[in-house]
């Protein structure tokens, strides 16, 4: 085990998983991936499998609803389905990403070791594409490390845009490095990237919903996106108001803004 990362097993015994699918959802632009995979953990009441600690974590703590400090978390959960026709899930979620290049690579190596242990041969990473304007209906783009798998996601009816080249720049962070290292480990994977407003205070809830629609379309896990709480919907309404204020402050013309005014970059 790499000394940079302290990995704690959170179960007495390791589960036996049926052809598991690994899905990553760590913070990034709009927290799109984090919102999507946090939803899966909550919706399926997934069980905690591993937790991670590192002195490479950002030098900060969070203040919780109880007004006390909490350490940042990075965790892996799993979900076993009684229906053996469904693939089990391994879900990576957390509050942070590794803060430098070396720790990102060593972290991804640790994740891939775990994924390989459970004989997982396919993964999905998630994230956001930052736009200069607020997308009314975010598009989902796809890239991957295997041509055959990539074609499965961009075929007709899959709700995914076919061409991503020229839309995003380098995929920085865990979402990209996992795919790159996965090629060496014979783990096929795709990244599902949804458009979102590129403001650091904006939450890409709609983008997360679009990614979840794609996953449900392909794997038919049976979750209902309408179950997203009314509280989150209300938060999105409030964010829309705030977004207009931000855009006004930046001198943006909301009426004339087009989706093509794209920030050609992607982080995490």
N, C-alpha and C positions, 0 to 999 in steps of 0.2 A: 504493500500500500504506500502511496506517495505521502511523505511526511507533511506536506503542505496541507493536506486535508484529513481531518479527523472524522471518520465515518462511523456512526453509531447505529447498530441494528436495533430497531424498535419492537421487534416481535421475538417471542421465545423460540419459535421455529420458523424457518423460511417456507412460504407457501409454494405449492406446485401449480404453476400457471399454465393455462391452455393457450398455446400459440399467441403469446402476448404482443400487444401493440404498445410501443413506447411513445408518449406524447410529452413534449417539453413546453413549459409556459412560464418563463421568467420575465422580469420587468424589462421594458424597452420603450420604444416610441408609443405613446398613448397607453402603455401597459396592456396592449391588445392581447398578447399571448397570455399574460398573467391572468387577465380577467376570464379568458376562455377556459383555461385549464383549471383555475380555481372553481369555476362553475362545475366542471366534471367531477372534481373531488367532492364538492358539496352535494351535487345531484345524486351521485352514486354512493354517498356515505363511505367513501374509500378509506381504507385502513393505512395507517402510517407504517412504512417499511424501513426507511432509513432517514437519519438526520445528519446534517453536515455542519462542521465548524472549521474555521481557518483563521489564522492571524493575518490572512490576506483580505479578510472582510473589511469593508469600509469602516473607518474609525468613528462610528456613530451608533446610537441606539434609538429606538422608537419610543414614544410616549403612548401608552395604551389607554383604552377607554376608562380604565380604573385609575388613571392619572399616574401610574407607575411605569418605569422604564422596562422595555423588552429588548432582548438581543435580536438582531436580524436573523431570520430563519431561511434555510434552504432544505427542502424535504422531498422524499420520494414516497408516494402512496401507491397502493395497488387495489384493484377491484377484480374479484372473481365472480363470474356469472354462472348461475345454475344451468342455463341453456348452453350446452357444449357447442352449439353452432355459432355462438358469439365468441369473439376473441377477448381474452382478459386484457386488462389495462395496467400499464405502469406509468405513473404520472409524476413528472418533475415540476414542483412549484417552489416559490420562494419570494422573499422580499427584496433580494439583491442579485446582482451578477458579480463574478470575479472582477477585480478592479484593474488588473493589468494583463498583458499578453501571456506571460508565463503561467500565471494562476488560472487563466481561462483554459489553456491547453491541458494543464494537469488535472483540472476539475473535469473537463470533458473525458479525459482518459479514465478517471474513476467512474464516471457515469457509464461509459461503454463497457467497462469490466462487469458492472452490475447487470447491464442489459444482456451481455453475452452469457452470464451465469444462468439467466432465466430463458436461455435459448430464444431470445427475441431477435427476429431477423428483419424487422421493419420499424421505422420510426417516423414521427412527424414533429418538426419544430415549428414554432409559431412566432409571429411578430407583426409589427406595423410598418407601413410606408408613410412617411411624413409628407403631407401636402401643405401648401400655403393657404388653402381655403378649406372650409368644413364640408366634407362630402355628404350629400344627402343619402345616397345609397352606395356605401363603400364597395369597391371591387376587391376581389381576392385574386392574388397572383401566386404562381407556383414555380418553384425550381426544385432541383433534386440532384442526387448523385447516381441515379440509375435511369437510363432512358426509358426502359419498359415501364417502370413504376411511374415515372413522370407522365407518360402518355395516358395512364389510367386516370390520372387526376384532371387532365385537361381535355378529355374527350367530351363530346357533346352531351349536355345535360348535367354536367358535374358542377356548374356554378363557378367555374374557375376560368380566369382569363388565360388564353393560350400563350401569349408572348410577353415575357418579362424582361427580355434583353432591352436595355435602354431606359427601362422604367426605374430600376434601382441601381445603386452603385454597389460597393462591397457590402456584404452582409457581415457586420461586425458583432462579435460576441458569441455566446454559447449556441445560439440558433444556427449560425453559420459553421462554426468550428466542429460541432457535432456531426454535421453532414460530411465535412471534409475528412475528418478522422474515421468516420463510419465507412468510407470507401476502403480504407486499409483493413478494417475489421470485418468486411463482408456483411455490413449491416446497411441495407437499402433504406433510403429515406427521402422525404420531401420537406420543404419549408412552405408553409401556407402564410402568406403575408397580405394583410388587409390594409386598405387605405384608411388613413385617419388624419385628423388635424395635427400638425406638427408642433403645437404649442406645448411647452413642458408641463403645464398645469391641466392639460386636457386629458380626459379618460376616454379611450376609444371603445366604448361599450358596443356601438353599432358594428364596428369592425370585428369585435370578438364574436358577436352573434353570427356574422357572415361566415367566419371560420368554422364555427360550430355547426352551421348548416351544411358545409362541405363535408365535415367528418361524419355527420349523421347520414348524409346522402350516400356516402361510400360504405359505411360499416353497419348502419341501422342498429345502433345501440339502444334506441328507444327513449331518449330523453326528450323532454318537451321544453322548448325555449320560452314558451309563454309563462313558464314557472319562474322566470327571472323576476325577482321581487319588485313590488310597486315602489319600494324605496329607491331601487336602482334607477327605475324609469323616471322618478321625480328628480333624482340627482342629474340625469341626463338633460332634463328640461332646464334645470338651473344652469348646467354647464353651457347649454346653447346660448342662454342669455349672457353668460360671462364671455363666451367666445366672441359674440358680437361686440362686446365692449373691448376685448383684446384687439380684435381686428380693426376697430375704429381707432384705437390708440396707436396702432401701427400704421395708420393711414391707408388701410386696405379698402378697396371698393367691393363690398360684399355682393352687390347686385351684378357687378361685372366679372367677378372672380369665376374662373373655370377650373375644372378638375385638371386640365392640362398644365396649370401653373404648379408643377410638381417639383418638390424638393427632391432632387435625384440622389437620395441617400437613404440608408437604412441602418439602424442600430438595434441590435438585440432582439 
